Amino acid sequence: MHLLKRTAAVCAASALSLSLLLTGCGSSDDKVYIYSNADDEAITAMEHALDENGYKGQYVLQSFGTSELGGKLMAEGTNLEADLITMSTFYIESAQEENEMFLSLDFPVNTLDEFPEYCAPITSQEGALIVNTEVMAENNLAMPESIADLANEEYKDMISVTDIQSSSTAWLLLQALISQYGEEQAKEILTGIYENAGDHIEDSGSGPLKQVRAGEVAIGFGLRHQAVADKADGLPIDYIDPTEGNFSLTESVAVLDKGDKTNEKAMEMAQCIIENAREELQTTYPNALYEGESTDAENKSANPKVFPEKLTIDLLQQHQELSESCKPEV
């Protein structure tokens, strides 16, 4: 079976290589190439919107991690193979400032908050504390009220967080700490959190939630909407809106400006995603983003906040350096 799989993979790779040669590196056909850092649920919603509105078979969608796709945007600019991207909005804005690589959207975008003319949001994701109620009870642990509480001694080896070097979810935690306590005190708190997390500093944004679900730890920091869904499904999961605030990040769609080589269908597909995917997207990412949308009471966070500085790649790198300085020496 393994040999058959390897043989099939080699054949597929050979066929792909031949196809790329015949089509001029894969970009001379009229398919729209979409690059995305979105979660599986968002990818599925966008595919449904495109397939059900006449674009089935007319696009190739490829997924990337946020850091990987962000690096490609900054390094490649308009030489990026993609015609259309969905990506963290702060990365899109930084890439536009650096490379002037996106077209102004030519369709109405009636957002509740102001966004640049070259991108439109598809999701908004907030951070929160996530707990396994059974593990909390078994270990007689007090419910945390703040992110800072995770540095308390009682939570030693009982928490899981994400590494900001690999996941933007961790940035929600750092924004909350820095905004509430300032950088110096935030460093002290984060040092304690990392000590308590030990080996449970995860690369994936969903890593802490998975460990909380499995009962490997009692508390994690992750995306609020995922914990809300788990609780609704009857899992022993609950969520806590930390006193420092629920900070959020949006992901947006943008169209590459490739001059004469711009694929006209890319703008059509961007409009299709915004106009037809939001209903399904809101079942997973409930925050209202557009006029006429609403967030139901159960999904409204108690303390939504926005970081006082504009989110940029430079700011992200500053916070990554702060985070590294707080990690225990190996």
C-alpha positions in Angstrom: 0.0 0.0 0.0 2.8 2.4 0.9 4.5 1.6 -2.4 1.3 2.2 -4.4 0.9 5.6 -2.6 4.5 6.6 -3.4 4.1 5.5 -7.0 0.9 7.5 -7.3 2.6 10.5 -5.8 5.5 10.3 -8.2 3.1 10.0 -11.2 1.1 12.9 -9.9 4.2 15.1 -9.4 5.4 14.2 -12.9 2.1 15.1 -14.4 2.0 18.4 -12.5 5.6 19.2 -13.7 4.6 18.5 -17.3 1.5 20.6 -16.9 3.5 23.5 -15.5 5.9 23.4 -18.4 3.1 23.3 -20.9 1.2 26.2 -19.3 4.1 28.5 -18.5 4.7 27.8 -14.9 1.0 27.2 -14.1 -0.2 30.8 -14.4 -1.1 31.2 -18.1 -4.4 29.4 -17.9 -7.5 31.4 -16.9 -8.0 29.8 -13.5 -7.9 32.1 -10.5 -5.2 31.1 -8.0 -6.3 31.8 -4.5 -3.9 31.7 -1.5 -5.4 31.7 2.0 -4.4 31.4 5.6 -8.0 30.7 6.7 -9.1 27.8 8.9 -10.8 24.8 7.3 -14.3 26.1 8.2 -13.6 29.3 6.4 -12.1 27.6 3.4 -15.2 25.4 3.1 -17.5 28.3 3.3 -15.7 30.2 0.5 -15.6 27.1 -1.7 -19.3 26.6 -1.2 -19.9 30.3 -2.2 -17.8 30.0 -5.3 -19.0 26.6 -6.4 -22.7 27.4 -5.9 -22.5 30.7 -7.8 -20.9 29.5 -11.1 -17.2 29.3 -10.4 -16.8 25.6 -9.7 -13.6 24.3 -11.5 -12.5 27.9 -12.3 -10.1 28.3 -9.3 -7.2 26.7 -7.5 -7.2 27.3 -3.7 -4.1 26.7 -1.7 -3.8 27.0 2.1 -0.8 28.4 4.0 0.1 29.2 7.5 -0.1 32.9 8.4 3.6 33.4 8.8 4.4 31.5 5.6 1.9 33.4 3.5 2.8 36.7 5.1 6.5 36.1 4.2 5.5 35.4 0.6 3.4 38.6 0.4 6.2 40.8 1.6 9.0 39.1 -0.4 7.2 38.5 -3.7 4.7 41.3 -4.0 2.9 41.2 -7.4 5.2 38.3 -8.5 3.1 36.1 -6.2 1.4 33.4 -8.2 -1.9 34.1 -6.5 -4.6 36.3 -8.2 -6.7 36.5 -5.0 -5.8 36.1 -1.4 -7.5 35.9 2.0 -5.2 36.8 4.8 -4.9 38.6 8.2 -5.9 42.2 7.5 -2.7 43.6 9.2 -0.6 41.6 6.8 -2.5 42.8 3.8 -2.1 46.4 4.9 1.6 46.0 5.6 2.1 44.3 2.2 0.2 47.1 0.4 2.3 49.7 2.1 5.5 47.9 1.2 4.7 46.7 -2.3 1.5 48.5 -3.6 0.2 45.1 -4.8 -3.6 45.2 -4.4 -6.4 46.7 -6.5 -9.1 48.8 -5.1 -12.2 46.7 -4.8 -14.8 47.6 -7.5 -17.9 46.4 -5.6 -19.7 47.8 -2.6 -18.3 46.9 0.8 -20.6 48.1 3.6 -18.6 47.2 6.7 -19.5 48.3 10.2 -15.9 49.5 10.8 -13.7 51.3 8.3 -11.4 49.1 6.1 -8.9 50.1 3.3 -10.5 50.3 -0.2 -8.4 47.3 -1.3 -9.6 44.7 1.1 -12.9 43.5 2.7 -13.1 41.4 5.9 -14.3 37.8 5.8 -13.9 36.8 9.5 -13.3 38.3 12.9 -11.7 36.2 15.6 -11.5 37.0 19.3 -9.3 35.6 22.1 -10.6 34.1 25.4 -9.6 31.8 28.2 -10.8 28.2 27.6 -11.3 25.7 30.5 -12.1 22.0 30.9 -14.6 22.1 33.7 -14.0 18.5 34.6 -10.2 18.9 34.9 -10.7 22.1 36.9 -13.0 20.3 39.4 -10.7 17.2 39.6 -7.8 19.4 40.5 -9.7 21.7 42.8 -8.6 24.7 40.7 -10.1 28.2 41.0 -11.5 29.6 37.7 -9.1 32.3 36.3 -10.6 35.8 35.7 -7.7 37.3 33.8 -4.9 36.3 31.5 -2.5 37.4 34.2 -3.9 34.8 36.5 -2.3 32.1 34.3 1.0 33.0 35.9 -0.2 31.9 39.3 1.6 29.0 40.9 -1.6 26.9 41.2 -1.7 26.6 37.5 1.8 25.1 37.1 1.7 22.5 34.3 -2.0 23.0 33.9 -2.1 25.6 31.1 -1.5 25.7 27.3 -0.8 28.8 25.2 0.4 29.5 21.6 3.7 30.7 20.4 3.5 34.1 18.6 6.4 33.1 16.4 4.1 30.7 14.5 0.5 31.7 15.2 -1.4 35.0 15.3 -3.7 33.7 18.0 -0.9 34.3 20.5 -0.9 37.9 19.4 -4.3 38.3 20.9 -2.9 37.3 24.3 0.1 39.6 24.0 -2.0 42.6 22.9 -4.2 42.1 26.0 -1.3 42.0 28.4 0.6 44.9 26.9 -2.4 47.1 26.6 -3.5 46.5 30.2 -0.2 46.4 32.0 2.5 48.0 29.8 5.5 46.2 28.3 7.6 45.7 31.5 4.8 44.2 33.6 3.6 42.2 30.6 7.0 40.6 30.4 6.9 39.6 34.0 3.4 38.1 33.6 4.3 36.3 30.3 7.5 34.9 31.9 5.3 33.3 34.6 2.8 32.0 32.0 5.5 30.4 29.9 7.0 28.7 33.1 3.5 27.3 33.9 2.9 26.2 30.4 6.2 24.3 30.2 6.1 22.0 27.1 2.6 23.2 26.3 3.6 26.3 24.3 2.0 25.3 21.0 2.8 26.2 17.3 -0.8 25.9 16.2 -3.5 28.4 17.3 -5.9 25.4 17.9 -3.3 23.5 19.9 -4.3 24.8 23.4 -8.0 24.1 22.7 -7.2 20.5 21.6 -5.3 19.9 24.8 -8.0 21.4 26.9 -10.6 19.2 25.1 -8.4 16.1 25.7 -8.0 16.9 29.4 -4.2 17.2 29.0 -4.4 20.7 30.6 -7.1 22.5 32.5 -6.8 25.9 30.9 -5.8 27.3 27.5 -5.9 30.6 25.6 -7.5 30.3 22.2 -10.3 31.5 19.9 -13.5 32.3 21.7 -15.9 31.1 19.0 -14.4 27.6 19.1 -15.0 27.3 22.8 -18.5 28.6 22.4 -19.2 25.9 19.8 -17.6 23.1 22.0 -19.8 24.1 25.0 -22.9 24.1 22.8 -22.0 20.6 21.6 -22.1 19.4 25.2 -18.3 19.1 25.8 -17.0 19.9 29.3 -15.6 23.1 27.9 -16.3 26.7 29.1 -14.9 30.1 28.2 -14.0 33.1 30.2 -13.7 36.7 28.8 -10.6 37.9 30.5 -10.6 41.2 32.4 -7.8 42.5 30.2 -10.3 42.4 27.3 -11.2 40.3 24.2 -8.9 41.5 21.5 -9.6 40.5 17.9 -8.0 40.0 14.5 -9.8 40.1 11.1 -9.0 38.2 7.9 -9.8 39.9 4.6 -9.9 39.3 0.9 -7.7 41.2 -1.6 -7.1 41.1 -5.3 -3.6 41.2 -6.8 -2.8 44.1 -9.1 -0.7 42.5 -11.9 -1.3 45.1 -14.5 -2.1 43.6 -17.9 -1.7 40.1 -16.4 -4.4 40.7 -13.8 -7.0 38.0 -13.9 -10.4 39.7 -14.2 -12.2 36.8 -12.6 -10.4 37.4 -9.4 -12.4 40.5 -8.6 -15.6 38.7 -9.5 -14.7 35.9 -7.1 -13.8 38.3 -4.3 -17.2 39.9 -4.6 -18.8 36.4 -4.7 -17.1 35.5 -1.4 -18.1 38.7 0.3 -21.7 38.5 -0.9 -22.4 34.8 -0.6 -20.1 33.3 2.0 -20.9 35.4 5.0 -24.0 33.5 6.1 -22.1 30.3 6.4 -19.0 32.0 7.8 -21.1 33.5 10.6 -22.1 30.0 11.8 -18.4 29.5 12.8 -17.2 33.1 13.1 -20.2 34.9 14.6 -19.0 38.5 14.9 -20.9 40.9 12.8 -18.8 42.7 10.2 -21.2 44.2 7.7 -24.3 46.4 7.8 -27.4 44.2 8.3 -25.5 41.6 10.3 -25.8 41.0 14.0 -24.0 39.0 16.6 -26.4 37.0 18.8 -26.2 37.6 22.6 -24.5 34.2 23.3 -21.6 35.0 21.0 -21.0 38.6 22.2 -17.9 38.9 24.2 -18.1 40.7 27.5 -15.2 43.1 27.0 -14.2 43.7 23.3 -11.1 45.9 23.0 -8.8 47.2 20.3 -5.0 47.6 20.7 -4.2 51.3 20.9 -1.5 51.1 18.2 -2.1 50.2 14.5 -1.4 46.5 13.9 1.5 46.1 11.5 4.2 43.6 10.8 6.7 45.8 12.5 4.6 45.8 15.7 4.1 42.1 15.4 7.9 41.6 15.2 8.4 43.8 18.3 5.9 41.7 20.3 7.6 38.5 19.0 10.9 39.8 20.4 9.2 40.6 23.7 7.8 37.1 23.8 11.1 35.4 23.1 12.7 37.3 25.9 10.2 35.7 28.3 10.7 32.1 27.4 12.7 29.9 29.8 16.2 29.0 28.7 16.5 25.5 27.3 
